[in-house]
């Protein structure tokens, strides 16, 4: 199994998640984060007093998939996450050593 973490501009996340779900991916998490991606506009950027620099409100997408699904998932995230900038975000892939189901009952 693989875990994908992708840092995406907020205005692209709905298209990414929609296509992933439509393609059958189930184990998706979306987390609001502050990052250092290049802002698409001044409205997307804010100054962080804690960090002492300008930051962008981004989204971190986390997805767990089988090895054979990896290339397809990366393709979906890459296509739907495009913004027209040279670098619109980042995708990281790691190996999942173990997945343990939490029993609901």
N, C-alpha and C positions, 0 to 999 in steps of 0.2 A: 504494500500500500504506500501511497505518497500523500504528503500534505503540501498543499500549495498555499502560500501567503502572497497576496497581491496588494500593492498600495496603489489606489486608483483615485482620480479626481471625483469628487462627490457627484458632479453632474453626469457621470458615466455609469455609476454603480447600478442603477435600476435596469439598464439595458443588459449589463453583464449578468446580473442575477436572473433576470427573466429568461435569457437564452440558456443559461446553465440549468435552470429548473425545467425548461421545455425539453432539454436534451436528456433529462433523467437524473441529474445529479441531486443528491438529497442532503448530504452532510455539509451544509454551507452556513458559515457565520459571517456577520458583518459588524464591524466595530468602528466607531468614530475615533479618529486619531488626529493629532496635530503633526504635520510633517514639513519637510523642506522642499517639496516639489515646486517647480516653477509655477507661479500663479498664472491662471488664464486671464485674470483681470484683477484690478485693485480691490474689487468687492470680495474676491475669494481670499485675500490676504489680510492678516492681522498681525499686530506686534505682540509678542509674548514677553512679558516682563520677566517671567521665570527663566526663559532661555536667553533673553537679551538679543533677540533677532526676530525678523519677520517669519511667520509660519503660515501654512496653508491648512485649512480644514480638509482632511483627506478621509478616505475610507479604507480600512484594512479588511480584505476579503480572505477568509480562511475556508479551505475546501479539502476534504479527504476523499481520495478516489483510488480505485484499483490501478495497478501499473499500466494496464492496457488502455485506460481512459486518459492517461496523462497528456498525451499530445493533443487530443481533442479539447480537453479543458483549457490548456494553454492557448490554443488557437482561439477559442471563444473569448477568453479574457483579453487577449491581445487585440482582436478585431473590435470588440465592443467597448474596450477601454480607451481607444484612440481619441485624441483631442486635436490632432493637427500639429502638435508640438513635436520637436525632435525627440524628447523624452517625456512620455505622458504618464509614466509610473514604472513600477518594478514588480516582477514576479519571481518568487523564490520557491524552490522545490526541495523538500527534505524527505527522507525515508521514515516511515512509521514502523517502529519495531514491533509494536503491539497495540491492539485495539480491544478494549474490554467493555462490553455492554453493561450498563447499569440497569439492573433488573427493576422494573417499576412496581413489583408486587411483593 
